[in-house]
Amino acid sequence: AFKSDRMTYLDYDNVVKETKRRVEAESVLDRADFMAGDVVEIDLQKNSFDVILAPNIWDRWAEDKIVDEMRKCRTALKKGGALVIVEMVTDSEGPDAGRTVENPVARNFSAVMLTWWS
């Protein structure tokens, strides 16, 4: 990353506390901002972000809520900004509805997240 870059971390309070500890360990705390809370309830300032990375949050909402949150993100992005979405693919029908498909990346996602935060 460029030394002038700033990063804003938004997540639940317990996650932000751990993230802050890790950011400090990397000696970049002076370039970081933190917002603790539920992404749905936090207001994002208009035109304030170049990039919004939104991983693994979209699967918990109904389609209309997803559209609302994407609009919220679009409003918070600066002109030419990007919304980056990372999400696991799940089966949408049948007895395995809602479970990750037989894909090694999707299947191992929980283990990766557990390792990342360990």
C-alpha positions, 0 to 999 in steps of 0.5 A, spaced: 500 500 500 502 507 499 504 510 505 498 516 504 493 511 503 488 510 509 483 505 511 477 505 515 475 498 518 467 497 519 465 491 523 462 489 530 466 491 536 469 485 538 472 484 531 474 492 530 478 491 537 482 485 534 483 488 527 486 494 531 491 490 535 493 487 528 493 494 525 497 497 530 502 491 530 503 492 523 505 499 525 500 503 520 495 505 526 496 512 524 493 511 517 487 507 520 480 509 522 475 504 525 467 504 526 464 499 530 457 497 529 452 494 525 453 496 517 446 496 516 445 501 522 452 506 521 451 512 516 457 512 511 458 519 509 457 521 501 463 521 497 468 518 502 471 512 499 475 510 493 474 503 495 469 499 499 471 492 500 464 488 503 466 481 504 461 475 506 455 480 509 450 479 503 448 472 504 444 474 511 439 479 507 433 479 503 434 481 496 431 488 497 435 489 503 441 487 499 439 492 494 438 498 499 445 496 502 449 496 495 445 503 494 448 506 500 455 503 498 454 507 492 453 513 495 459 513 499 463 512 494 467 517 490 466 518 483 470 512 479 470 508 486 469 501 486 465 496 491 468 489 491 464 484 493 467 477 496 461 472 497 461 464 498 456 461 493 451 456 496 446 451 493 439 455 492 435 449 492 434 442 494 436 439 501 442 442 501 439 449 500 444 455 503 450 450 504 456 451 500 457 448 494 462 442 493 467 447 491 474 447 495 474 454 496 467 455 499 468 449 503 474 451 506 472 458 507 470 457 515 477 454 516 481 460 512 477 465 517 479 461 523 486 461 521 486 468 519 484 470 526 487 465 530 
